[in-house]
């Protein structure tokens, strides 16, 4: 007669091994969820280090200002950038809207789609907000006026990096390497172009790329956090309305 807690054709050793495998897989998933934010922290620390070294030290400012030699119209990409592109050097907003629309419609799975859109939107909006309102550029080396404007991080590179990583996240496993390679090529061309045209410094392009990488590693946790926040707001709003309203009449 076989014990009830042992499956047919099995043994106590097999049952114990299965339980150990289940426990190990659960622990692995828990460890993965706990360590997921670590790469994002690394990217953000690198972002801050690049900003501090390139913008807030005389050596960093002097090194990057020394790269500005000649005029932008002497670059080979100048005439191309003034005519047809490549995006986002021209049609920035159209590139953002079209890219986000394509990312949102590629996959039917809402989790990957929302995460991919979040990567693009947070990267682009974050770079614009940091560049405009948060990160100043002091003049530490008495540079000419055209070299004192705030340009960190690059908004153009942020568009390319955010859309490329968003598309990589939403792509299927079979096509993901090709999408990542095409996105990396587009990002490299954009970063080289904005430097050749003297729109941005090397640190601007690197900072925007690091910001996009940080958003990519935090994409799914951010989506879950946003959903939880919205649910909490809805519950709080419903409870507040009920408390503020008149007490219901009890029927006899």
C-alpha positions as CSV (number, residue, x, y, z in Angstrom):
1,X,0.0,0.0,0.0
2,X,1.5,3.4,-1.1
3,X,1.5,6.4,1.4
4,X,-0.9,9.1,0.4
5,X,1.6,11.9,0.3
6,X,4.0,10.0,-2.2
7,X,3.0,10.1,-5.9
8,X,2.7,6.9,-7.9
9,X,6.0,5.7,-9.3
10,X,7.9,8.0,-6.9
11,X,9.7,7.9,-3.6
12,X,10.3,10.1,-0.7
13,X,13.6,11.1,-2.1
14,X,11.9,12.3,-5.4
15,X,9.3,14.3,-3.4
16,X,12.0,15.9,-1.3
17,X,14.0,16.8,-4.4
18,X,11.0,18.4,-6.0
19,X,10.3,20.5,-3.0
20,X,13.9,21.6,-2.9
21,X,13.8,22.6,-6.5
22,X,10.6,24.6,-5.9
23,X,12.1,26.3,-2.9
24,X,15.3,27.1,-4.9
25,X,13.4,28.6,-7.8
26,X,11.3,30.7,-5.4
27,X,14.4,32.0,-3.7
28,X,16.0,32.7,-7.1
29,X,13.0,34.8,-8.2
30,X,13.0,36.6,-4.9
31,X,16.7,37.4,-5.2
32,X,16.2,38.6,-8.8
33,X,13.4,41.0,-7.7
34,X,15.6,42.3,-4.8
35,X,18.7,42.8,-7.0
36,X,16.8,44.4,-10.0
37,X,17.3,48.0,-8.8
38,X,21.1,47.5,-8.3
39,X,22.0,48.1,-12.0
40,X,19.8,51.3,-12.0
41,X,21.7,52.6,-9.0
42,X,25.0,51.9,-10.8
43,X,23.8,53.8,-13.9
44,X,22.6,56.7,-11.8
45,X,25.8,56.9,-9.9
46,X,27.7,56.9,-13.1
47,X,25.4,59.6,-14.4
48,X,26.1,61.8,-11.4
49,X,29.9,61.1,-11.6
50,X,30.0,62.2,-15.3
51,X,28.1,65.3,-14.5
52,X,30.2,66.3,-11.6
53,X,33.5,65.6,-13.3
54,X,32.7,67.2,-16.7
55,X,30.6,70.2,-15.5
56,X,31.8,71.0,-12.0
57,X,35.6,70.7,-12.4
58,X,37.9,73.1,-14.3
59,X,39.7,70.1,-15.8
60,X,36.5,68.7,-17.2
61,X,35.3,72.0,-18.6
62,X,38.6,72.7,-20.2
63,X,38.9,69.3,-21.8
64,X,35.5,69.5,-23.4
65,X,35.8,73.1,-24.4
66,X,39.1,72.2,-26.2
67,X,37.1,69.9,-28.5
68,X,35.2,72.9,-30.0
69,X,37.4,73.8,-32.9
70,X,36.2,75.4,-36.1
71,X,32.6,75.8,-37.0
72,X,29.6,73.5,-37.2
73,X,29.1,74.0,-40.9
74,X,32.5,72.4,-41.5
75,X,31.2,69.0,-40.3
76,X,30.3,66.5,-43.0
77,X,26.9,65.8,-41.4
78,X,25.9,69.5,-41.4
79,X,24.2,69.6,-44.8
80,X,22.5,66.3,-44.1
81,X,21.2,67.5,-40.7
82,X,19.8,70.6,-42.3
83,X,17.8,68.7,-44.9
84,X,16.5,65.2,-44.2
85,X,17.8,64.2,-40.8
86,X,18.6,61.8,-39.4
87,X,15.9,62.0,-36.7
88,X,15.9,63.3,-34.0
89,X,18.2,66.0,-35.4
90,X,15.2,67.1,-37.4
91,X,11.5,66.7,-36.5
92,X,12.2,66.0,-32.8
93,X,8.6,66.0,-31.6
94,X,7.4,64.0,-34.6
95,X,10.1,61.4,-33.8
96,X,9.0,61.2,-30.2
97,X,5.3,60.8,-31.0
98,X,5.8,58.3,-33.8
99,X,8.3,56.3,-31.8
100,X,6.1,56.0,-28.7
101,X,3.1,55.1,-30.9
102,X,5.0,52.3,-32.6
103,X,6.3,51.0,-29.3
104,X,2.8,51.0,-27.7
105,X,1.2,49.2,-30.6
106,X,3.8,46.5,-31.4
107,X,3.0,44.1,-28.6
108,X,-0.4,43.2,-27.2
109,X,0.9,42.4,-23.7
110,X,0.1,45.5,-21.6
111,X,3.0,44.9,-19.2
112,X,5.8,45.0,-21.7
113,X,4.0,47.8,-23.7
114,X,3.6,50.0,-20.7
115,X,7.1,49.4,-19.5
116,X,8.5,50.2,-23.0
117,X,6.5,53.5,-23.2
118,X,7.6,54.3,-19.6
119,X,11.3,53.9,-20.6
120,X,10.9,56.3,-23.6
121,X,8.8,58.9,-21.8
122,X,10.7,59.0,-18.5
123,X,14.1,59.2,-20.4
124,X,13.0,62.0,-22.7
125,X,11.1,64.0,-20.1
126,X,13.7,63.4,-17.4
127,X,16.5,64.6,-19.7
128,X,14.6,67.8,-20.6
129,X,13.7,68.6,-17.0
130,X,17.3,68.0,-15.8
131,X,18.7,70.1,-18.6
132,X,16.2,73.0,-18.1
133,X,15.5,73.2,-14.4
134,X,17.8,71.0,-12.3
135,X,21.4,70.8,-13.5
136,X,23.3,74.1,-13.8
137,X,26.6,74.7,-15.5
138,X,28.9,77.1,-13.7
139,X,31.7,78.9,-15.6
140,X,34.9,77.7,-14.0
141,X,37.4,78.5,-16.7
142,X,36.2,81.9,-18.1
143,X,34.9,80.3,-21.3
144,X,33.3,82.2,-24.2
145,X,29.6,82.8,-23.9
146,X,28.8,80.2,-26.5
147,X,30.4,77.5,-24.3
148,X,28.7,78.4,-21.0
149,X,25.1,77.3,-21.9
150,X,23.6,74.3,-20.1
151,X,23.6,71.2,-22.3
152,X,23.8,68.2,-19.9
153,X,22.2,65.8,-20.6
154,X,21.5,65.8,-24.4
155,X,17.9,65.8,-25.3
156,X,18.6,64.6,-28.8
157,X,20.5,61.6,-27.5
158,X,17.9,60.9,-24.9
159,X,15.2,60.6,-27.6
160,X,17.3,58.1,-29.5
161,X,18.3,56.1,-26.4
162,X,14.9,56.1,-24.8
163,X,13.1,55.0,-28.0
164,X,15.8,52.4,-28.8
165,X,15.7,50.8,-25.4
166,X,11.9,51.0,-25.3
167,X,11.7,49.2,-28.7
168,X,14.3,46.6,-27.4
169,X,12.1,45.9,-24.3
170,X,9.0,45.4,-26.3
171,X,10.6,43.3,-29.1
172,X,10.1,39.5,-29.1
173,X,13.0,37.4,-27.9
174,X,13.8,36.3,-31.5
175,X,14.1,39.9,-32.9
176,X,15.4,41.6,-29.8
177,X,19.2,41.3,-30.7
178,X,18.5,42.9,-34.1
179,X,16.3,45.6,-32.6
180,X,19.1,46.3,-30.1
181,X,21.8,46.5,-32.8
182,X,19.7,48.9,-34.9
183,X,19.0,51.0,-31.9
184,X,22.6,51.1,-30.9
185,X,23.6,52.2,-34.4
186,X,21.0,55.0,-34.4
187,X,22.1,56.1,-30.9
188,X,25.8,56.2,-32.1
189,X,25.0,58.2,-35.2
190,X,22.9,60.7,-33.1
191,X,25.6,61.1,-30.5
192,X,28.3,61.6,-33.1
193,X,26.2,64.1,-35.0
194,X,25.3,66.3,-32.0
195,X,29.0,66.5,-31.1
196,X,30.2,67.1,-34.7
197,X,27.6,70.0,-35.0
198,X,28.8,71.4,-31.6
199,X,25.3,71.1,-30.2
200,X,26.5,69.0,-27.3
201,X,29.6,67.8,-25.5
202,X,30.7,64.2,-25.1
203,X,29.5,64.2,-21.5
204,X,26.0,65.3,-22.6
205,X,25.7,62.3,-24.9
206,X,27.1,59.9,-22.3
207,X,24.8,61.3,-19.5
208,X,21.7,60.9,-21.6
209,X,22.6,57.3,-22.5
210,X,23.2,56.4,-18.8
211,X,19.9,58.0,-17.9
212,X,18.1,55.8,-20.5
213,X,19.9,52.7,-19.2
214,X,18.7,53.5,-15.6
215,X,15.1,53.9,-16.8
216,X,15.4,50.6,-18.8
217,X,16.4,48.6,-15.7
218,X,13.6,50.2,-13.6
219,X,10.9,49.9,-16.3
220,X,8.8,47.1,-14.9
221,X,9.1,48.0,-11.2
222,X,8.0,51.6,-12.2
223,X,5.0,50.2,-14.0
224,X,3.9,48.1,-11.0
225,X,4.5,51.1,-8.7
226,X,2.4,53.4,-10.9
227,X,-0.4,50.8,-11.0
228,X,-0.3,50.4,-7.2
229,X,-0.3,54.2,-6.7
230,X,-3.3,54.6,-9.0
231,X,-5.2,51.9,-7.1
232,X,-4.4,53.5,-3.8
233,X,-5.6,56.9,-5.1
234,X,-8.9,55.4,-6.3
235,X,-9.4,53.6,-3.0
236,X,-8.6,56.7,-1.0
237,X,-10.9,58.9,-3.2
238,X,-13.8,56.4,-2.9
239,X,-13.4,56.2,0.9
240,X,-13.2,60.0,1.2
241,X,-16.4,60.5,-0.8
242,X,-18.2,58.0,1.3
243,X,-17.1,59.6,4.5
244,X,-17.9,63.1,3.4
245,X,-21.4,62.2,2.1
246,X,-24.6,61.9,4.2
247,X,-25.1,58.8,6.2
248,X,-27.4,56.3,4.4
249,X,-30.9,55.8,5.8
250,X,-31.6,52.4,7.1
251,X,-34.7,50.7,6.0
252,X,-37.0,49.3,8.6
